Amino acid sequence: MATKVLAIDDEEDYRVILRDVLGEAGFEVRLAVDGSEGLAALKQFKPDVILCDWMMPKLDGQAFVAQLRSEPATKSIPVIMLTVKQTSDDELEALHFGVDDFIVKPFQSDDLLARIRAVLRRTKV
């Protein structure tokens, strides 16, 4: 059974990249355009890991992760934050809200896949 990834990003170009990179690597992918759509997708699609843009209109990454972590059924799903910001303050804030890892956009496909696999290994132990 393929690893399921929910990828949430408001930028269409990144959704296409994520769909293509993850699909070619054998992951089952569901895409969402914002945190609200991501929360709705969780009801039908039980992801093994979530990739979430931090800055989005409507329900942003911080609010999405807060809601995700508040629900017993979803609180342990690992989250990798996608961000254009590179400051340590942003990284610390994300970690404080329960993000498991982060990757700065634009990213290399190999780096993204390595981070997903590493987070999955850490959370399966």
Chimera marker file (.cmm) of the C-alpha trace (Angstrom):
<marker_set name="trace">
<marker id="1" x="0.000" y="0.000" z="0.000" r="1" g="1" b="0" radius="0.5"/>
<marker id="2" x="1.365" y="3.416" z="-0.983" r="1" g="1" b="0" radius="0.5"/>
<marker id="3" x="2.186" y="6.058" z="1.592" r="1" g="1" b="0" radius="0.5"/>
<marker id="4" x="-0.502" y="8.744" z="1.567" r="1" g="1" b="0" radius="0.5"/>
<marker id="5" x="0.505" y="12.411" z="1.430" r="1" g="1" b="0" radius="0.5"/>
<marker id="6" x="-1.819" y="15.374" z="1.810" r="1" g="1" b="0" radius="0.5"/>
<marker id="7" x="-0.177" y="18.409" z="0.185" r="1" g="1" b="0" radius="0.5"/>
<marker id="8" x="-1.668" y="21.824" z="1.016" r="1" g="1" b="0" radius="0.5"/>
<marker id="9" x="-0.443" y="24.877" z="-0.872" r="1" g="1" b="0" radius="0.5"/>
<marker id="10" x="-2.264" y="27.906" z="-2.263" r="1" g="1" b="0" radius="0.5"/>
<marker id="11" x="0.147" y="28.225" z="-5.203" r="1" g="1" b="0" radius="0.5"/>
<marker id="12" x="-0.921" y="26.112" z="-8.162" r="1" g="1" b="0" radius="0.5"/>
<marker id="13" x="2.655" y="25.743" z="-9.451" r="1" g="1" b="0" radius="0.5"/>
<marker id="14" x="3.737" y="24.123" z="-6.175" r="1" g="1" b="0" radius="0.5"/>
<marker id="15" x="0.693" y="21.846" z="-6.096" r="1" g="1" b="0" radius="0.5"/>
<marker id="16" x="1.622" y="20.603" z="-9.580" r="1" g="1" b="0" radius="0.5"/>
<marker id="17" x="5.259" y="20.092" z="-8.544" r="1" g="1" b="0" radius="0.5"/>
<marker id="18" x="4.237" y="18.262" z="-5.376" r="1" g="1" b="0" radius="0.5"/>
<marker id="19" x="1.757" y="16.064" z="-7.247" r="1" g="1" b="0" radius="0.5"/>
<marker id="20" x="4.322" y="15.151" z="-9.891" r="1" g="1" b="0" radius="0.5"/>
<marker id="21" x="7.328" y="14.600" z="-7.590" r="1" g="1" b="0" radius="0.5"/>
<marker id="22" x="5.380" y="12.607" z="-5.019" r="1" g="1" b="0" radius="0.5"/>
<marker id="23" x="3.441" y="10.634" z="-7.615" r="1" g="1" b="0" radius="0.5"/>
<marker id="24" x="6.626" y="9.644" z="-9.454" r="1" g="1" b="0" radius="0.5"/>
<marker id="25" x="8.097" y="8.502" z="-6.116" r="1" g="1" b="0" radius="0.5"/>
<marker id="26" x="5.144" y="6.165" z="-5.575" r="1" g="1" b="0" radius="0.5"/>
<marker id="27" x="3.186" y="8.181" z="-3.007" r="1" g="1" b="0" radius="0.5"/>
<marker id="28" x="-0.591" y="8.481" z="-3.129" r="1" g="1" b="0" radius="0.5"/>
<marker id="29" x="-1.249" y="12.232" z="-3.197" r="1" g="1" b="0" radius="0.5"/>
<marker id="30" x="-4.231" y="14.392" z="-2.329" r="1" g="1" b="0" radius="0.5"/>
<marker id="31" x="-3.989" y="18.145" z="-2.979" r="1" g="1" b="0" radius="0.5"/>
<marker id="32" x="-5.676" y="21.038" z="-1.167" r="1" g="1" b="0" radius="0.5"/>
<marker id="33" x="-5.504" y="24.803" z="-1.802" r="1" g="1" b="0" radius="0.5"/>
<marker id="34" x="-5.758" y="25.967" z="1.822" r="1" g="1" b="0" radius="0.5"/>
<marker id="35" x="-6.110" y="24.730" z="5.371" r="1" g="1" b="0" radius="0.5"/>
<marker id="36" x="-9.917" y="24.583" z="5.221" r="1" g="1" b="0" radius="0.5"/>
<marker id="37" x="-9.802" y="22.325" z="2.188" r="1" g="1" b="0" radius="0.5"/>
<marker id="38" x="-7.055" y="20.302" z="3.886" r="1" g="1" b="0" radius="0.5"/>
<marker id="39" x="-9.226" y="19.740" z="6.971" r="1" g="1" b="0" radius="0.5"/>
<marker id="40" x="-12.109" y="18.635" z="4.744" r="1" g="1" b="0" radius="0.5"/>
<marker id="41" x="-9.815" y="16.198" z="2.907" r="1" g="1" b="0" radius="0.5"/>
<marker id="42" x="-8.819" y="14.583" z="6.213" r="1" g="1" b="0" radius="0.5"/>
<marker id="43" x="-12.344" y="13.212" z="6.601" r="1" g="1" b="0" radius="0.5"/>
<marker id="44" x="-11.985" y="11.001" z="3.519" r="1" g="1" b="0" radius="0.5"/>
<marker id="45" x="-8.241" y="10.716" z="2.981" r="1" g="1" b="0" radius="0.5"/>
<marker id="46" x="-6.232" y="9.446" z="5.945" r="1" g="1" b="0" radius="0.5"/>
<marker id="47" x="-2.703" y="10.706" z="5.162" r="1" g="1" b="0" radius="0.5"/>
<marker id="48" x="0.479" y="9.256" z="6.594" r="1" g="1" b="0" radius="0.5"/>
<marker id="49" x="2.129" y="12.684" z="6.343" r="1" g="1" b="0" radius="0.5"/>
<marker id="50" x="1.018" y="16.228" z="5.535" r="1" g="1" b="0" radius="0.5"/>
<marker id="51" x="2.936" y="18.893" z="3.598" r="1" g="1" b="0" radius="0.5"/>
<marker id="52" x="1.519" y="22.289" z="4.482" r="1" g="1" b="0" radius="0.5"/>
<marker id="53" x="2.345" y="25.771" z="3.248" r="1" g="1" b="0" radius="0.5"/>
<marker id="54" x="2.651" y="28.100" z="6.232" r="1" g="1" b="0" radius="0.5"/>
<marker id="55" x="1.359" y="31.294" z="4.610" r="1" g="1" b="0" radius="0.5"/>
<marker id="56" x="-1.993" y="30.868" z="2.863" r="1" g="1" b="0" radius="0.5"/>
<marker id="57" x="-5.180" y="32.889" z="2.580" r="1" g="1" b="0" radius="0.5"/>
<marker id="58" x="-8.222" y="31.781" z="4.569" r="1" g="1" b="0" radius="0.5"/>
<marker id="59" x="-6.978" y="29.100" z="6.976" r="1" g="1" b="0" radius="0.5"/>
<marker id="60" x="-3.176" y="29.368" z="7.077" r="1" g="1" b="0" radius="0.5"/>
<marker id="61" x="-0.656" y="26.722" z="8.094" r="1" g="1" b="0" radius="0.5"/>
<marker id="62" x="-0.532" y="27.781" z="11.735" r="1" g="1" b="0" radius="0.5"/>
<marker id="63" x="-4.311" y="27.585" z="12.143" r="1" g="1" b="0" radius="0.5"/>
<marker id="64" x="-4.433" y="24.314" z="10.198" r="1" g="1" b="0" radius="0.5"/>
<marker id="65" x="-1.783" y="22.683" z="12.412" r="1" g="1" b="0" radius="0.5"/>
<marker id="66" x="-3.495" y="23.981" z="15.568" r="1" g="1" b="0" radius="0.5"/>
<marker id="67" x="-6.770" y="22.350" z="14.505" r="1" g="1" b="0" radius="0.5"/>
<marker id="68" x="-5.007" y="19.177" z="13.414" r="1" g="1" b="0" radius="0.5"/>
<marker id="69" x="-3.215" y="18.847" z="16.768" r="1" g="1" b="0" radius="0.5"/>
<marker id="70" x="-6.416" y="19.511" z="18.755" r="1" g="1" b="0" radius="0.5"/>
<marker id="71" x="-8.201" y="16.439" z="17.384" r="1" g="1" b="0" radius="0.5"/>
<marker id="72" x="-7.354" y="12.980" z="18.794" r="1" g="1" b="0" radius="0.5"/>
<marker id="73" x="-7.785" y="11.310" z="15.389" r="1" g="1" b="0" radius="0.5"/>
<marker id="74" x="-5.295" y="13.616" z="13.629" r="1" g="1" b="0" radius="0.5"/>
<marker id="75" x="-2.953" y="14.928" z="16.320" r="1" g="1" b="0" radius="0.5"/>
<marker id="76" x="-0.184" y="12.422" z="15.588" r="1" g="1" b="0" radius="0.5"/>
<marker id="77" x="-0.051" y="12.849" z="11.793" r="1" g="1" b="0" radius="0.5"/>
<marker id="78" x="3.394" y="14.249" z="10.954" r="1" g="1" b="0" radius="0.5"/>
<marker id="79" x="3.483" y="17.674" z="9.294" r="1" g="1" b="0" radius="0.5"/>
<marker id="80" x="6.238" y="19.135" z="7.143" r="1" g="1" b="0" radius="0.5"/>
<marker id="81" x="5.906" y="22.880" z="6.708" r="1" g="1" b="0" radius="0.5"/>
<marker id="82" x="6.547" y="24.414" z="3.290" r="1" g="1" b="0" radius="0.5"/>
<marker id="83" x="7.742" y="27.996" z="3.553" r="1" g="1" b="0" radius="0.5"/>
<marker id="84" x="9.485" y="30.766" z="1.658" r="1" g="1" b="0" radius="0.5"/>
<marker id="85" x="10.778" y="32.233" z="4.920" r="1" g="1" b="0" radius="0.5"/>
<marker id="86" x="14.195" y="31.168" z="6.122" r="1" g="1" b="0" radius="0.5"/>
<marker id="87" x="14.547" y="32.727" z="9.553" r="1" g="1" b="0" radius="0.5"/>
<marker id="88" x="15.142" y="30.680" z="12.671" r="1" g="1" b="0" radius="0.5"/>
<marker id="89" x="12.284" y="32.548" z="14.412" r="1" g="1" b="0" radius="0.5"/>
<marker id="90" x="9.838" y="31.221" z="11.814" r="1" g="1" b="0" radius="0.5"/>
<marker id="91" x="11.221" y="27.711" z="12.200" r="1" g="1" b="0" radius="0.5"/>
<marker id="92" x="10.941" y="27.869" z="15.999" r="1" g="1" b="0" radius="0.5"/>
<marker id="93" x="7.379" y="29.180" z="15.761" r="1" g="1" b="0" radius="0.5"/>
<marker id="94" x="6.419" y="26.316" z="13.465" r="1" g="1" b="0" radius="0.5"/>
<marker id="95" x="8.025" y="23.745" z="15.752" r="1" g="1" b="0" radius="0.5"/>
<marker id="96" x="6.193" y="25.304" z="18.706" r="1" g="1" b="0" radius="0.5"/>
<marker id="97" x="2.880" y="24.740" z="16.913" r="1" g="1" b="0" radius="0.5"/>
<marker id="98" x="3.628" y="21.064" z="16.324" r="1" g="1" b="0" radius="0.5"/>
<marker id="99" x="5.295" y="20.920" z="12.932" r="1" g="1" b="0" radius="0.5"/>
<marker id="100" x="7.681" y="17.960" z="12.626" r="1" g="1" b="0" radius="0.5"/>
<marker id="101" x="10.007" y="19.414" z="9.980" r="1" g="1" b="0" radius="0.5"/>
<marker id="102" x="10.152" y="22.192" z="7.416" r="1" g="1" b="0" radius="0.5"/>
<marker id="103" x="11.497" y="22.768" z="3.942" r="1" g="1" b="0" radius="0.5"/>
<marker id="104" x="12.160" y="26.093" z="2.245" r="1" g="1" b="0" radius="0.5"/>
<marker id="105" x="10.667" y="26.775" z="-1.190" r="1" g="1" b="0" radius="0.5"/>
<marker id="106" x="11.940" y="26.384" z="-3.799" r="1" g="1" b="0" radius="0.5"/>
<marker id="107" x="13.167" y="22.940" z="-2.826" r="1" g="1" b="0" radius="0.5"/>
<marker id="108" x="15.003" y="20.112" z="-4.510" r="1" g="1" b="0" radius="0.5"/>
<marker id="109" x="12.893" y="17.004" z="-5.152" r="1" g="1" b="0" radius="0.5"/>
<marker id="110" x="15.446" y="14.716" z="-3.519" r="1" g="1" b="0" radius="0.5"/>
<marker id="111" x="15.520" y="16.876" z="-0.380" r="1" g="1" b="0" radius="0.5"/>
<marker id="112" x="11.719" y="16.844" z="-0.131" r="1" g="1" b="0" radius="0.5"/>
<marker id="113" x="11.559" y="13.062" z="-0.498" r="1" g="1" b="0" radius="0.5"/>
<marker id="114" x="14.352" y="12.553" z="2.037" r="1" g="1" b="0" radius="0.5"/>
<marker id="115" x="12.571" y="14.749" z="4.593" r="1" g="1" b="0" radius="0.5"/>
<marker id="116" x="9.282" y="12.907" z="4.112" r="1" g="1" b="0" radius="0.5"/>
<marker id="117" x="10.968" y="9.536" z="4.578" r="1" g="1" b="0" radius="0.5"/>
<marker id="118" x="12.910" y="10.759" z="7.638" r="1" g="1" b="0" radius="0.5"/>
<marker id="119" x="9.767" y="12.128" z="9.313" r="1" g="1" b="0" radius="0.5"/>
<marker id="120" x="7.923" y="8.892" z="8.622" r="1" g="1" b="0" radius="0.5"/>
<marker id="121" x="10.771" y="6.848" z="10.126" r="1" g="1" b="0" radius="0.5"/>
<marker id="122" x="10.856" y="9.023" z="13.257" r="1" g="1" b="0" radius="0.5"/>
<marker id="123" x="7.108" y="8.894" z="13.798" r="1" g="1" b="0" radius="0.5"/>
<marker id="124" x="6.763" y="5.143" z="13.207" r="1" g="1" b="0" radius="0.5"/>
<marker id="125" x="9.223" y="4.313" z="16.019" r="1" g="1" b="0" radius="0.5"/>
<link id1="1" id2="2" r="1" g="1" b="0" radius="0.2"/>
<link id1="2" id2="3" r="1" g="1" b="0" radius="0.2"/>
<link id1="3" id2="4" r="1" g="1" b="0" radius="0.2"/>
<link id1="4" id2="5" r="1" g="1" b="0" radius="0.2"/>
<link id1="5" id2="6" r="1" g="1" b="0" radius="0.2"/>
<link id1="6" id2="7" r="1" g="1" b="0" radius="0.2"/>
<link id1="7" id2="8" r="1" g="1" b="0" radius="0.2"/>
<link id1="8" id2="9" r="1" g="1" b="0" radius="0.2"/>
<link id1="9" id2="10" r="1" g="1" b="0" radius="0.2"/>
<link id1="10" id2="11" r="1" g="1" b="0" radius="0.2"/>
<link id1="11" id2="12" r="1" g="1" b="0" radius="0.2"/>
<link id1="12" id2="13" r="1" g="1" b="0" radius="0.2"/>
<link id1="13" id2="14" r="1" g="1" b="0" radius="0.2"/>
<link id1="14" id2="15" r="1" g="1" b="0" radius="0.2"/>
<link id1="15" id2="16" r="1" g="1" b="0" radius="0.2"/>
<link id1="16" id2="17" r="1" g="1" b="0" radius="0.2"/>
<link id1="17" id2="18" r="1" g="1" b="0" radius="0.2"/>
<link id1="18" id2="19" r="1" g="1" b="0" radius="0.2"/>
<link id1="19" id2="20" r="1" g="1" b="0" radius="0.2"/>
<link id1="20" id2="21" r="1" g="1" b="0" radius="0.2"/>
<link id1="21" id2="22" r="1" g="1" b="0" radius="0.2"/>
<link id1="22" id2="23" r="1" g="1" b="0" radius="0.2"/>
<link id1="23" id2="24" r="1" g="1" b="0" radius="0.2"/>
<link id1="24" id2="25" r="1" g="1" b="0" radius="0.2"/>
<link id1="25" id2="26" r="1" g="1" b="0" radius="0.2"/>
<link id1="26" id2="27" r="1" g="1" b="0" radius="0.2"/>
<link id1="27" id2="28" r="1" g="1" b="0" radius="0.2"/>
<link id1="28" id2="29" r="1" g="1" b="0" radius="0.2"/>
<link id1="29" id2="30" r="1" g="1" b="0" radius="0.2"/>
<link id1="30" id2="31" r="1" g="1" b="0" radius="0.2"/>
<link id1="31" id2="32" r="1" g="1" b="0" radius="0.2"/>
<link id1="32" id2="33" r="1" g="1" b="0" radius="0.2"/>
<link id1="33" id2="34" r="1" g="1" b="0" radius="0.2"/>
<link id1="34" id2="35" r="1" g="1" b="0" radius="0.2"/>
<link id1="35" id2="36" r="1" g="1" b="0" radius="0.2"/>
<link id1="36" id2="37" r="1" g="1" b="0" radius="0.2"/>
<link id1="37" id2="38" r="1" g="1" b="0" radius="0.2"/>
<link id1="38" id2="39" r="1" g="1" b="0" radius="0.2"/>
<link id1="39" id2="40" r="1" g="1" b="0" radius="0.2"/>
<link id1="40" id2="41" r="1" g="1" b="0" radius="0.2"/>
<link id1="41" id2="42" r="1" g="1" b="0" radius="0.2"/>
<link id1="42" id2="43" r="1" g="1" b="0" radius="0.2"/>
<link id1="43" id2="44" r="1" g="1" b="0" radius="0.2"/>
<link id1="44" id2="45" r="1" g="1" b="0" radius="0.2"/>
<link id1="45" id2="46" r="1" g="1" b="0" radius="0.2"/>
<link id1="46" id2="47" r="1" g="1" b="0" radius="0.2"/>
<link id1="47" id2="48" r="1" g="1" b="0" radius="0.2"/>
<link id1="48" id2="49" r="1" g="1" b="0" radius="0.2"/>
<link id1="49" id2="50" r="1" g="1" b="0" radius="0.2"/>
<link id1="50" id2="51" r="1" g="1" b="0" radius="0.2"/>
<link id1="51" id2="52" r="1" g="1" b="0" radius="0.2"/>
<link id1="52" id2="53" r="1" g="1" b="0" radius="0.2"/>
<link id1="53" id2="54" r="1" g="1" b="0" radius="0.2"/>
<link id1="54" id2="55" r="1" g="1" b="0" radius="0.2"/>
<link id1="55" id2="56" r="1" g="1" b="0" radius="0.2"/>
<link id1="56" id2="57" r="1" g="1" b="0" radius="0.2"/>
<link id1="57" id2="58" r="1" g="1" b="0" radius="0.2"/>
<link id1="58" id2="59" r="1" g="1" b="0" radius="0.2"/>
<link id1="59" id2="60" r="1" g="1" b="0" radius="0.2"/>
<link id1="60" id2="61" r="1" g="1" b="0" radius="0.2"/>
<link id1="61" id2="62" r="1" g="1" b="0" radius="0.2"/>
<link id1="62" id2="63" r="1" g="1" b="0" radius="0.2"/>
<link id1="63" id2="64" r="1" g="1" b="0" radius="0.2"/>
<link id1="64" id2="65" r="1" g="1" b="0" radius="0.2"/>
<link id1="65" id2="66" r="1" g="1" b="0" radius="0.2"/>
<link id1="66" id2="67" r="1" g="1" b="0" radius="0.2"/>
<link id1="67" id2="68" r="1" g="1" b="0" radius="0.2"/>
<link id1="68" id2="69" r="1" g="1" b="0" radius="0.2"/>
<link id1="69" id2="70" r="1" g="1" b="0" radius="0.2"/>
<link id1="70" id2="71" r="1" g="1" b="0" radius="0.2"/>
<link id1="71" id2="72" r="1" g="1" b="0" radius="0.2"/>
<link id1="72" id2="73" r="1" g="1" b="0" radius="0.2"/>
<link id1="73" id2="74" r="1" g="1" b="0" radius="0.2"/>
<link id1="74" id2="75" r="1" g="1" b="0" radius="0.2"/>
<link id1="75" id2="76" r="1" g="1" b="0" radius="0.2"/>
<link id1="76" id2="77" r="1" g="1" b="0" radius="0.2"/>
<link id1="77" id2="78" r="1" g="1" b="0" radius="0.2"/>
<link id1="78" id2="79" r="1" g="1" b="0" radius="0.2"/>
<link id1="79" id2="80" r="1" g="1" b="0" radius="0.2"/>
<link id1="80" id2="81" r="1" g="1" b="0" radius="0.2"/>
<link id1="81" id2="82" r="1" g="1" b="0" radius="0.2"/>
<link id1="82" id2="83" r="1" g="1" b="0" radius="0.2"/>
<link id1="83" id2="84" r="1" g="1" b="0" radius="0.2"/>
<link id1="84" id2="85" r="1" g="1" b="0" radius="0.2"/>
<link id1="85" id2="86" r="1" g="1" b="0" radius="0.2"/>
<link id1="86" id2="87" r="1" g="1" b="0" radius="0.2"/>
<link id1="87" id2="88" r="1" g="1" b="0" radius="0.2"/>
<link id1="88" id2="89" r="1" g="1" b="0" radius="0.2"/>
<link id1="89" id2="90" r="1" g="1" b="0" radius="0.2"/>
<link id1="90" id2="91" r="1" g="1" b="0" radius="0.2"/>
<link id1="91" id2="92" r="1" g="1" b="0" radius="0.2"/>
<link id1="92" id2="93" r="1" g="1" b="0" radius="0.2"/>
<link id1="93" id2="94" r="1" g="1" b="0" radius="0.2"/>
<link id1="94" id2="95" r="1" g="1" b="0" radius="0.2"/>
<link id1="95" id2="96" r="1" g="1" b="0" radius="0.2"/>
<link id1="96" id2="97" r="1" g="1" b="0" radius="0.2"/>
<link id1="97" id2="98" r="1" g="1" b="0" radius="0.2"/>
<link id1="98" id2="99" r="1" g="1" b="0" radius="0.2"/>
<link id1="99" id2="100" r="1" g="1" b="0" radius="0.2"/>
<link id1="100" id2="101" r="1" g="1" b="0" radius="0.2"/>
<link id1="101" id2="102" r="1" g="1" b="0" radius="0.2"/>
<link id1="102" id2="103" r="1" g="1" b="0" radius="0.2"/>
<link id1="103" id2="104" r="1" g="1" b="0" radius="0.2"/>
<link id1="104" id2="105" r="1" g="1" b="0" radius="0.2"/>
<link id1="105" id2="106" r="1" g="1" b="0" radius="0.2"/>
<link id1="106" id2="107" r="1" g="1" b="0" radius="0.2"/>
<link id1="107" id2="108" r="1" g="1" b="0" radius="0.2"/>
<link id1="108" id2="109" r="1" g="1" b="0" radius="0.2"/>
<link id1="109" id2="110" r="1" g="1" b="0" radius="0.2"/>
<link id1="110" id2="111" r="1" g="1" b="0" radius="0.2"/>
<link id1="111" id2="112" r="1" g="1" b="0" radius="0.2"/>
<link id1="112" id2="113" r="1" g="1" b="0" radius="0.2"/>
<link id1="113" id2="114" r="1" g="1" b="0" radius="0.2"/>
<link id1="114" id2="115" r="1" g="1" b="0" radius="0.2"/>
<link id1="115" id2="116" r="1" g="1" b="0" radius="0.2"/>
<link id1="116" id2="117" r="1" g="1" b="0" radius="0.2"/>
<link id1="117" id2="118" r="1" g="1" b="0" radius="0.2"/>
<link id1="118" id2="119" r="1" g="1" b="0" radius="0.2"/>
<link id1="119" id2="120" r="1" g="1" b="0" radius="0.2"/>
<link id1="120" id2="121" r="1" g="1" b="0" radius="0.2"/>
<link id1="121" id2="122" r="1" g="1" b="0" radius="0.2"/>
<link id1="122" id2="123" r="1" g="1" b="0" radius="0.2"/>
<link id1="123" id2="124" r="1" g="1" b="0" radius="0.2"/>
<link id1="124" id2="125" r="1" g="1" b="0" radius="0.2"/>
</marker_set>
